[in-house]
Amino acid sequence: MKLSAITKRNIGRIIPFGIIWLVSGALFLWVEHAALGGKANNLESAIKLDAGVLTFALTGITFIGILVGFIELVYLNRLFEKQRFLVKIISKFLIYAAFFFVVILITFPIAASMELKTSILNQRVWNRYGTFFFSITNASTMIQLSFQLLTSLLYAEISENLGQNILLNFFTGKYHKPVAETRIFMFADMKNSTFIAEQLGHIQYFELLKAYYFDLSDAIVKNRGEVYQYIGDEIVISWKIKNGINKNNCIHCFFDMKSDLLKRKENYLEKYKVFPDFKAGLHFGEVTTGEIGALKKEIFFTGDVLNTTARIQGLCNAYGVDLLVSKNLILRLEFGDEYSVKTLGKPQLKGKIDAYDLVTVSLA
């Protein structure tokens, strides 16, 4: 069964939690072993490590990390979405602390029974647990888990704010040196945004923008797009040329965004008394991509294609359409009966020497 783009993205966001927990867990175990000088641990409260116990411990730690990632992304992230950063961290930490207490209650007796080579129901196993609970070993375990948990939560927040692909690119240094690549860009601009802002006021308009961008996100992920920038009421979406052309993702994305907004039209009208619609321009070309900034780093695209796409989007009102696409891009796509394409002309774009054939695409 082929996984959807959203499922692949979620898996890609959860796996780093497992890696964080595995690496930090292995590091803590190594530090403890080194601190003992390679000798067997003579604390009665501690589990003596052998190959079986070590494998169980690292497997369990990785599984817990993945489970934390799943809970974080599927449940807690949405539950605390509107809370401040500090409230998020403290609240989540307390929830996970209770969760870990239950996990240790389950896993320690299993490890103790493996070491003692006896049944988990044996009284010696539970005597060992009682000794462990009030020991320095338990305190050490709590410190380790707290460190791993805080690292996971900070990763989740940074990833959420920067975007996982951006964070990954920073870690791998992919764009530390500028590289040239061909990309597709969509500039999607909210219609009548000035009127809506005046009608709602600054605070409520900001809340509408948050809801609007949130409601567009699933369509972008599903069609393998990447959010490059939010510029006021405009969102800039980018695709690597292969991802954007495959299955006409860049065109599908526009109509999926429209569809997702329409599904929530009644909610917008009920809460804000307005419905935010948008128009968009699409074009592709070569850009130079790299890290830029002194006080604040970001992955930056530079090239004529961005300016051209913005100009194309700016002509939507003149042609009375919601979508304008350069013919150069249309020629790279393969349409079946799903869409109809209408040629609109070859206008001179503002500030450009070259003219571009423009078309609009609609559902057939």
N, C-alpha and C positions, 0 to 999 in steps of 0.2 A: 504494500500500500504506500502510495506516494504521500509524503507529508506536505501540508500546506505551508506557505511562507510564514504565517503567523505561528504555527506550531514549531517550525524550525527556529524562528526568532526566540520563542520562549525557551526552547531547549538550550539555545546558545546563551541565553541570559542566566539559566539555572546552573549550567555546568561550572562556571567560574566559582560559584559557592562551594561546590564539591572540591575543586582544586585548592581554594583558600584553606579549607578545613584540613584537607589531606596534608598539604605542605606544612602548615603551622603545627598540626598534630605530630607529624614526623619530627619536626624541629624540636618540639617540647620533649618528646620521648628521647631524642638523642641527647639533649641537654641534661636530662635527668640521669641517663646512663653515664654520660661523661662526668657528671658531678660525683658519681659514686665510684669513679675510677675503674669502671668496667667490672666491678665486683657485684655479686648478687645482692640485691636489695634485702637488708635484714629487718626492715620495718614489717611488723606483723600485719599492718593495715594495707600494705601495698601488694599488688599482684606481681609476681616474678615473671619477667618477660622471657618467653621462649618463642620459637618460630610460629607456633600455632596461635599463641596469645597475641603476638605482635601483628600477625595477619588479621586476626579478628578485630584488634583495636583499630588498625588503620582502615579496614573495610567499614567498620562501624562509624568511625569519624567521618569518612567520605560520604557515607549514606546520610548521616545526620546533616552534613553541609548541604547536600542536594535537597533534603527534606526542608531545611530552613529556607533555601532558595525558592522552592515550590510554594511554601506557605507565604513567604514574603511577597512574591510576585502575584500570586493568585488571590490572596485574601488580605493580608495586613496592609499591603501597599495601597489598596483601594480604601480600606477602612480608615486609614490615617491620612488620606490624600490631602485633605484641606487643613491639616494641623501644621503648626510651626515645627521647624527642624528639631529643636530640643525636646518638644513634647513627643514627637514621633520616636526619637531615639530612646527616651526613657520608657515610654509606654511599651514599645516593642521589646525592649530589654527585659522588663518585668514579666511580660507574657512568655518570652522564651525561657526565662529563669525557672518559671513553674514547669515548663515543658521539659527542661533538662533534669529537673529533680525526678520526674517520672522516668526519663530515659536512663538515668544512673541507677535508679531503683530496679530497673529491668536488666541492664547490661552488666552491672558489677557482679551480681550473683552468677550470671552465666560464665563470666571470665573466671570467677573464684572456683566454680565447679569444674572448669576445664583444668585449672592448676592443681586442684586437690584430687582430680580424677574420681569424682564422685557425683552423685545425683544433685541437681539443684535444690531438691527438697531436703537434703541432709542438713542437720542442725549446725554442723561445722561451717557450712557455707553462710548461714545467716548470722552466726556468731562473728564470722569474719566481716560481714557487712556492718554489723553494729560497731565493731572496732574501727572500721573504715570511716563511718559516718562522723565520728567525733575526733578524727585524726588530722594531722598536718597533711596527709596525703589527699584527703577530701578537699581541704582548703586549697592545696596546689591545683587540684582538678578544677575547682571552681574558678580560679584565676585563669587557667588555660582556656576554659570554656568562655569566660567573659571576654578575654582577648580575641578569641576566634569570632565570637558573636559581634563584638564592636567593629572588627575589621570587615565582617560581612555586611553589617548595616551601613557602614561608611561607603563601602564599595557600591551598595545598592543605591544610595543617595547620589553619589557622584555620577554613576552610570545613568541614573534617571535624568540628571540635570544636563550632563554633557551629551548623552546619547552613547549607547554601547559601542557602536562602530567608531565614534570619535575617540572614546577611551582606549579601545583596542589599538587604534592607529597610533595613539600617543605612546602606549606601552611598547609596541613593536618597532616604533620609529619609522614606520612605512613612509611617512611624508616629511621626515626630518630634513631630507634634501628634496628640493622641488622636482616633481615628475610631471611629464606631459601625458594626458589621457583624454580620450574622447568621451563626452558625457552628454546626456539628454537633460534639459532643464524645463521645469514647469513653473511659471509665475502665476499663482492663483490669488486674485485680489477680490476682497469682499465688495459687493455692490452697495452703493448708497451708504458707505460707512460714515461719512461726515454727518449725514442726516440722522443715522442711527445713534451716533455718539452724542449729538445734541439732544436727541429725544430722551435718551436713557440717563445721561450724566456720566461723569468719569468712572465712578466706582462700579455702577451696574454695567456699563459698557465693558469694563475690564472683565467682569464676571462672565459676560456673554462671550467675549473673546476666548476665555479659558474653556468654556463649554464647546464653543465652535471648533477650536483646534483639537480638543479631545475627541470630538465626534468624527473628525476627518482622519484620525490616526490609524484606525483599523484598515481603511481602504489603502492608505499609503503603505503600510506594512504588508498587506495581502498582495500588493502588486510590486513588492520588492523595491519601493522607493526609499529614499533617505531624505529626511528633512535637513536642508542646508541652513536656512535662516527663517526666523519669524521677524518680519519687518512691519511693525504696527499691525495693520489688518491684512497684510500680505504674507503668504507663505511661499517659500522657494523650495521646490522639491527637485531632487537630482537622482539620476540613474547612471550607473555604468552602462555604456552603450549596449552591451550584451543583455543585461538584465532588463533594460527598458524596451528593447525590441522583442525579446522573447515573449511570445503569446500576446503581443501588443500591450504589454503591461502599462506603458506610459499613457495610452489612450484609455484602457480599462480603468486606470486609476481615477481619471477625471469623472467618468460616469459612476463609478462606485462611490466616490466622494459625494456626488450629487444625490445618489440614491440614499446614502446613509443620513444625509441631512434631511431629506424629505421624510424619512421614517420618523424623525423627531420634530417635525414641523409643529405639531400641536403642542408639544412641550415648550418650544420656544415662544409660541404665541401666548401660551398661558402664563409663562413666567416673565417674559420680556416685552410682550405685545408687538414684537417684530420677528421676522424670519430672515436670518442671514444667508443670502445666496452669494454666489461668486462667479467670476469669469476668469478665463485662463488662457495663457499663450504657451506654446510648446515649440522648442527648437533644439538642435544639437550642434555640437562642434567641439573643437579641441580647447582644453583649458590647461593651465599650469596649476598643479595642486601642491600645497606645502604648508608647513607650520609657519605661523606668522604672529608677531606681537611681542612686546617687551614686558609690559606689566600684566598682560593676560594673553595666554596662548590660545590659538584656535586653528583648525584646519581651514585653509582659505583657498578659494578658487579665483583665478583671474584669467580673463580672456574675453574676446569680443562677443562670444556667444551669450554671455549673461546680459550684456547691454542690448543685444539684438532681441533676445527673448522678451525682455522687459518692454521694448518698443512694440513688438508684435502683440503682446497682451494689451498694450495701451490703445490698440486699434479696434478692440472688441466692440466698443460702443459705436464707433463710426460705421461698422458693418452690421451692427444690430445682432450680434451672435455672442454666445457664451464661451465658445472655444475657437481659437485660431491656431493653426499649425502650419509651420513652413512646409512647402511642398518637398523640400530636400529630405525632411524627416519622413513624410508620408511614403516616399519612394523606398525607404528602408523597411517599411512595414508590409505585412501581408494580410489584407482584409478578406474575409469571406462575405457572407450575406448579413453579418451582424451589424455592419455600419454602412452608412452612405456618405460619400465624400463630394463636396461641392467646391469648385474653384471660384475664388472671389476676385482675384486680380493680382497685380504686381505693383504695389504702392512703393513709393520712395519713403523709407523709414527716416524719421527725424534724426539728423546728425550722421546719417549713413550715406556712403557713396554708392554702394551696391543696393539694388532693389531685390526683393524676395517674393517669389510666388507664394501666395497664402491660400489656404483652404480651410473650410470648416467641416467638422465631422459630427454626424448625428446618428442616433440609433435608427436602424432601418425599420 
